[in-house]
């Protein structure tokens, strides 16, 4: 199932309140977090153009990026797919992996009956979600391995390094 991807680099959680979730994760030893509020992202959801509105926070915890997502819209989305009865205070949504051959990764899953349910482009790299809830209990996100993606992940890692070395974050 994981041919063409590197190890797990991210775990993503849907949260009811971004600030409370950040506080919980910081108390566990994660962070600091880079926070994006009231963002709108243009994507393709189940083959149709869609806009996702959310608060988002990214930080590190034991070498893995933590993504906290607070959906702000009632429009159909991968968040509503995973939590159709309402959003939890905190619930595992996805595991993220870097795909060294993104197209192969997408084609392989589609050939096995698991097409992308959401995809888009951010800062020069493609990303997509495969619905693996029936086999793994969560979605699988793949990031296209590009210099811009690696730089973005390094930027989030560096936040924690600056904090631990006493530098301003």
N, C-alpha and C positions, 0 to 999 in steps of 0.2 A: 504493500500500500504506500510505502514511503520512498519508492525509487525516485531518484533525481532530486532529493532534498537533503539538506544538511540537518543537524540536530535541532532540537526544539530551542528556539530563541525567544519565544514570547508565550505568555499565558494571558488570556483576555477575560475579563470579568464584567458582566453587566451589573451595575450598581444602582441603588435607588437614590443616593445622594453622593455626589462626587467628593464633597469636602469630608463627610463622615468616612467614606471609603479610604480616602488618602490618610486620614488620621489613624484608621485601623491598620493600614499597611505600614505606616511609619512606626507605629508601636511594635510591629512585628520585626522591624529592622530594615524595611525597604526604603527606597527613595534616596535623595529627594525626588520629587515629581515635577515634571514640566506639564503645566496645565493649559489646555485650550478650551475656552468657554464659548458657548453658543456658536459653534462652527456648523457650517453647512457644506456638505460634500456631495458633488454630483457623481453618480455611479450608474451602473447597470444592475438592476435587481430582477432576477428571473427573466432576463432578456429584454426588459423595458427600462427606459431612462427613469432614474429616481433621485431624489434628494434626501439625504440623511441629515438630521439635525441632532446634535449631541454635545455634551461636555465630555472631554477626554483628558486623561492624565496618563503620563508615561514615566516609569521609574525602573529601577533595577532592584532585584532581590536574589542574592546568591547566584549571580551570573546569568539570570534570566530576566528579560524585560517583562514588566508587569504593565498591562494596559487596562485601565479602568474606564468604562464607557457608561455614561448616563444618557440614555435616549431621551430626546425632548419632543418627539413627534409620535403621533398615533398612526402615522402612515405605515402600511405593511413594510416589514424590514426583516433582516436576519435576526434582529433582537426579538421581535415579536414571534418569529418562527420558533425560537428557542424557549421563549417564555410567554406562551399564548394567554395565560391566565393572569398576567401582570408581572411587572419586574420585581425581582427579589431585592432584599437589602444588599445581597452580594451573591452572584451565581456564576459558576464557570461557564463561559460562552465558547471559547475557542483556544486552540493551541496553534501557534504560528511557527512556520519553518521557512527557511530560505531555499528557494529552488534555483539550482545552478542552471537548469534548463527548464524555464517556466513553461514554455509551449509543450514540451514533452510531459511535464507533470500534469498539465490541464488535459491534454489528449488522453493520457493513460487513465485518468479518473473518469473522463467522459466515456471512454471505451468500456469501462466497468460499470456504467450506469449511474455515475455520480458527476453530473456536469456542474460547472460553476453556478452558484446561486446568487453570487454578488461579485462584481469585479469593477476595478477602476484603476486610475493612475494617480500617483501622488509623488510630487517632487522628483519626477524622472524615472520612476519604477512602477511596474504593474503589480497589482496584488489581487488575489481572488479567494473566495470562500467556497469550500466544498462541504456539502451537508453530510457529515459522517455521524450524525446523532444516533442513527439506528444501529451502528456497529461500535461506536466509541463513546457515545453519550455527549458529544460536543462537536462543534464545527472545527474544520481544519482550514487554517489560512496559510497561503503560500505567498511569499514575497519574491519578486524577480530579483536575482542577484545582480546588482549594478553598483558602480562606485557611489552613486547618490544614496542608495539604500544603506550601504555599509557605513557611509559617513553619518547618516542619520542615527543609526543604531549606536555608533561610537559616541555621538553627541550625547545621547541619553546615558550611556555608561559613564561618560566623563563627569556628568553631574554628581554621581556618587563618589567619584575619585576626588573631585574638588572638595566636597563636603568632608570626606574622611581625612583629607590632608589639611583641613582648616581653611582652605581658600573659599572665597565667596562663590555661592552657587547661582 
